Amino acid sequence: MTDTTAGQAPAPVQAPAPVQAPVQAADPARERLRRWRLVLGGDQADGTGCTLTGRDAAMDGALAALYGKGDKPQAGRERSAGLGASAPSVARWLGDIRDYFPSSVVQVMQRDAIDRLGLASLLLEPEMLQAVEPDVHLVGTLLSLHKAMPETTRETARAVVRKVVEELEKRLATRTRATLTGALDRGARVQRPRHHDIDWNRTIAANLKHYLPEYRTVVPERLIGYGRAARSVKKEVVLCIDQSGSMAASVVYASVFGAVLASMRSISTRLVVFDTAVVDLTDQLDDPVDVLFGTQLGGGTDINRALAYCQGRITRPAETVVVLISDLYEGGIRDEMLKRVAAMKASGVQFVALLALSDEGAPAYDREHAAALAALGAPAFACTPDLFPEVMAAALEKRPLPIPDPV
């Protein structure tokens, strides 16, 4: 992406003052210098004598990407503004600023990014959007920015999102329905099956007492088969999706899968998104684009509150699958979150924890919380969209999940 301010001296823009959790036992004078250093920027610390490391350095980098150009060149190398040339770069930056700053400051920075760095021309003009290849990353970026969009550009963004969603549905829907229909059919056992519906493994196990050693065979006096799932609801699925900025791709895929599941008569599907608040988007599942524009990527994370909401809406635990899609960075009450998972599993709920639902590979996640879930019998793992139907089929049939080998 080209910096639209290059070649001219932009008017000074005052960067929003970053907010960070207070440092315990911090020296007040040094804390004051640290804050001034973050506001002023500059390779030479702008005379503060304060060197940034760790999280502070990352915060400074996020600010520099937007406010790095000043009225005068910096000593040494010049720090230039810019977010790179791709939608994933913008998406990562949006995720960073949501991690480091409160929502009120994030809204200001997003608007400044659109005005100063030309993001509007890249992401919102119809001609530009027709020239780029829409993908999940671009959808995540548009969803992150849509609250700050002018009204005249929202329909353009919606058209791009719909194009990507329709392509994902074509790719995923048929296989998902076929895989889950098979799982539901196998779950309906009958005692007088037709020949092609016989479950030979279960039939042999049930008739071992009729084994004839001289003929080395089993006489199947009782046949057990796969039934055909009736049109009534057989299973209930709850998709509980973390909508923090780092989960953008997962939100897109989960919304598409939610719509596919909702189209199956034998499955009752509920879709819940959360940050520090919980939003139930089940009534919008007939259109995944509406679901996506009902999300608000960013903010904190309260998994415990989200699971409490989902737990309160489970009516048939033994026939319910709860899928938590989150990187497990919990901002709520950790012990309560784990108690809820344990209680749901004890009641018969099949609990699936996905660290990501995307093609992006191994995500960053809270390893301590993942280990705690594994100890409860709910291993957490990243899942690709192509593997998701198999994971859901295994959960519906209450058999071991096809957990991919760690990279």
N, C-alpha and C positions, 0 to 999 in steps of 0.2 A: 504494500500500500504506500503511495507517495504522500509525503507530508504536504498538505496544501498550504502550509505557512512558509515553506522553504522559499528562499530568495527574497523575503521581505521581513521587515522587523515588526513582529506582532506586538500588539498592545500588551503590556504586562497583565498577566492573569494571576490573581491570588489563589494559590492552591488551598483546598479545604484542609484545615488542620486535622491530621490523623488522630484517631482515638485508639488507644491500646489499653489493655487491662493494666492496672497499676502494678508496679514492680514492688514486691515486698521489701521493706527496709531500704528503699532507694534513698540515696542522698538527694535532698530537694534541689540543691544547686545543679547537680549533674543531670537530674531529671529535666530541669528547665532547659539546660543546654541541649539535651537529647531532642526535646520537642522543637526547639528553635532550629536544630540541624535538619530535622525532617521537613520543617516548613520551608527553610531557605534552600536546601539542596546544594549541589556543587561538589566537585571532586576534592576541593581543598577544605571542605567543611565550612566554607564561608566565614572563617575566623572564629568558629566556635571551639575548635580544638577537640571536637567530639567525633569519634570514629564509630561507624555503624557496623553491626554484625548481626548475623542470624535473621530473626524476624524483622528487626528494624531495617536491615539492608534490603530485605524483600519488599517492605512497605515503600522504601525510598525508590526502588526500581519501578514499582507500580505508579508512583507519582511522577517519576521522571519520564515515563512513556507518554504521559499526557502534558505535563507542564515543564518538560526539560529545557525547552528553548526560552531564553531570556533576552533582555535587551543588549547584553554584552556577551562576547565569547568567554567561556570558562578557561581558567588556567589549565594548561595541559591539553588533553583531548576535549573536544566540545561534546557535551551531552545533548543528543538530539532527540526530539520528540518523535513518536511513531509507534505503531503497534504491529508492524510487519505487514505482509502482503496477503495474508490469508485469513479466512473466517476463524479457523482454529486458534490463531494467535489472539484475535479479539476475544474469543470465548474464554481463553485462559486468563487474559487480563481482567475480564469481567468477573471471573471466579475469584481472582486474587483480591480485587478491591472489595468484594463482598465479605471476604474473609478478614480483611484488615480494618474496615471502616463501618460505621453504623449506616443504616438504610438511608437516612436523610442525606448524608454526605455522598453515598453511592449515587443517588438520583442526580445530584449536582454534577458529579464527575461524568456520568453517562451523557448528560446534556452537553457538557463541555467537550466531550470526545466527539460527539456528533458535529458540533459547531467548528471546533478547532482542527480536527484531523480528517474531515471529509468522510466520516463513516456514513453519513446520510447518502452521499453520492454513490458509495460503494454498495451499500446494502439495501437502499430504499428506492432508487430510481428504476423504473421498469426496464429501460434500455440496458442498464448495468446488470440487473438480475437475469435478463434474458441471455447475457453474454457469459455468465458464470455457470458452472455446473452445480445445481442445488444438491446439497447433501445433508446428512444429519447434523454436522457441525454448523452449517449455515442456519438450519432451523433453530438449533439451540441458541445461536447468537441473536436471531430475530426475536425469539421469545424473550430473551433477556432484555432486549431493548424496547419491546413493544409498548411498555408503559410510558416511555419517553417519546414515542413517535408522534408526529403531527397526524391529525385525523386523516388527511389526504393521502398518506402513505400506508395506512394500515391495511387497506384492501390489497395493495400490491404485495405486502409481506404475507398476507393470508393466502394469496394465490400460490406463492412459492412454497409455503408450508404444505398446502394441499397437494401440490405436485409431488413432493417428497413422500408424503404419507401414502398417496395412492400407489406409488412405486413400491413402497415397503409392503403394503397390503398384497399387491400382486405377487411379491416374492415370498411372503410368509404365510398368507392366509390358508391356501389350499392344503399345504403340508400340515399346518397346525390343526386344522379341523380333522383331517384324516387321522393324524396320530392320536388326538384326544378322543375321537369317536371310537377308535379301536380300543383304547384304554377303558372307556365307559362300557363298551360291549363286553369286554372280558370280565368286567366287574360284575356283570349280571349273570350269575351262575344258574344253570337249569339242570334238572335231573333226567330229562328225556330229550337230549339234543339230537339234532340231525347230524348225519355223519361228518359233514364239514365243519360243524360247530363243536366237535368233541375236544375237550381239554385232556389230551392223552397223559400228561404228567400227573394231573390230579386223579384221573381215572385209575391209572396203574397203582398209585399210592393207596387209593381207597380199596383196591381189590387184591392186595398182596397176600391176604389170607387164602385166596383161591389159587395160589400158585401150584402148578402141577409139575413137579420135578422131572417126571419121566418124559414129559413133552417140552420141558424147559419153557413154559409159557404161563401166562396169567389169564384166567377166565374172567372177563369183565362183566360180572353180574350186575354191577351198578355203574352206569355211565354218568359222567359229569362233563358238562359242556359250557361253552361261552354262550350266554344269552344275548339277545339283541336289546340294546338299551331302549327303554320306553321313552315316550316324548315328555314325560314328566321330569321335573328337576331331580337329578340324581346326586349332583355334587355342588358345593358352593365354594367359590374362589374369591379371596380377598387380596387385591394387589395394593400394597402399602408402599408408596413411593416417596423417597427423599427428594425434595426439589431444591436442594442447595445447588449453588452454581456449578460445582464439580460433577454433578449428576445429570447434566443437560442431555447427553446422548441417551442415557438410560431412561429418562422421562419420555423422550420421543418414542423409543421402541416399546416401552411399557404401555403407552397410550394406544399404540397400534394393536398390540396383543390384547389389551383390555377390550377393544372394540370387537376383535375377532372372537374372543371368548363369549362376549355378551351376545353375539349372534347365534350361539349354539343353545338350543332349547333345553338341553339336559344339564346345562351349567348355569347357575345363578352367579353373576359376577358383580363384585363391588370394587370400585377404584377410589382410593384415598391418597391424596398428596399432602405433604406436610413439610414445614420448616419448624418454627416455634409454634405455629398454629396448624390446625388440621382442617382440610377442606375435602368434602365428599363430592366427587364429580360423577357419581354413578348415573345420575339422570342425563348426562351428556354423552354416554358411551356409544350412542348410535352414530356419533360423528367424532372421530378422534381429533379432528382439527379444533372443534369446540373444546375438547378436553385440554389440548395443548395451550390454547389461548386462555383457559381457565387457570393455568398454573402461573406461578410467579417465581421464576428461578432466582435463588439467592436467599439471604437471611440466615438465621441460625438453624439449629437442629434439635428437636426434642422427640426422640424416638419413643421414649416412654409414653408420652402423651398420645402419640399416634397409635401405638399398640393398644393403649387403654380404650381408645375410640373403637378400634377394630374388634377388640375382645368383647365389648359391650353389644356388638351387633351379630355375634355368632349365636345361632339358634340350634344348629345341629353339629356339634363339635366333631363327632366321629365321621361326618361326611364333608368336612371343611378343610380346605387348603389355604393357609395364609402365606403369602409371598412378600417378604420384606426386602425391598431393593434399596440399599443404603451402604455408604462407605463406613458406617458404624461410628463416626465421630459424634458421640453423644454429648449434647449440651444439657440434657435433662438429668433425671435421677437414674444413675447407672444400675444400682442394685434393684430398683423397682422394675426397670426394663427387663432385667434377667429373670426376676420373679414372674413377670407376666408371660414370658416365653415358656418358662417351666410349667406354669399353670395351664397354659393352652395345650402344651404337649400332653400333660397328665390327663386332660379332659378328652383326648383323642384327636386333637387337631394335628394335621400334618403341617409342620412349620418349615418353610424354605427361606434361607437367608442368602441373597445374592448381593455381592459387593459391587457389581456393575452388571448391566444388561446392554452390552455394546460390543463392537469389534475392536475396541481400542487396546486390548491386552490387559495385563495385570494392573489394577488400579492402586492408588494409594488408599490405605484403609487403616483403621484402628486395630492393630494386631491383638491387643489385650482383650478387646471386646469379642473379636472373632474367636479367640481361644476359649473364652468363657461360654460362647454359644455352642462351640464344638463339644465342650464338656457336658452340655445339656442334651447332646444328641442332635444338634442342629448345626452341622458344619456350614461355614460361610465360604462362598467361592464365587469367582467371576464367571459369568455365563455369556456366551455369544448368542445372538438372535437365532442362529441355526440350531443351537443345542436346546434352546428354551422349550420347544414342544416335547422333546424327550424327557426333560426335567419335570415338566408338568404331568406327563403321562405316568411317570414313575410315582410322583406324589399322589395322583388320583388312585393308582393301584396299590398304594402303600407298600411299595418295594424300594430297595436301595436306590438312591439318586445317582445318576451317571455323572459323578464329579470328575471334571477334567484334571489331568495331572498338572501339578504346578510347573510353571515355566522356569 
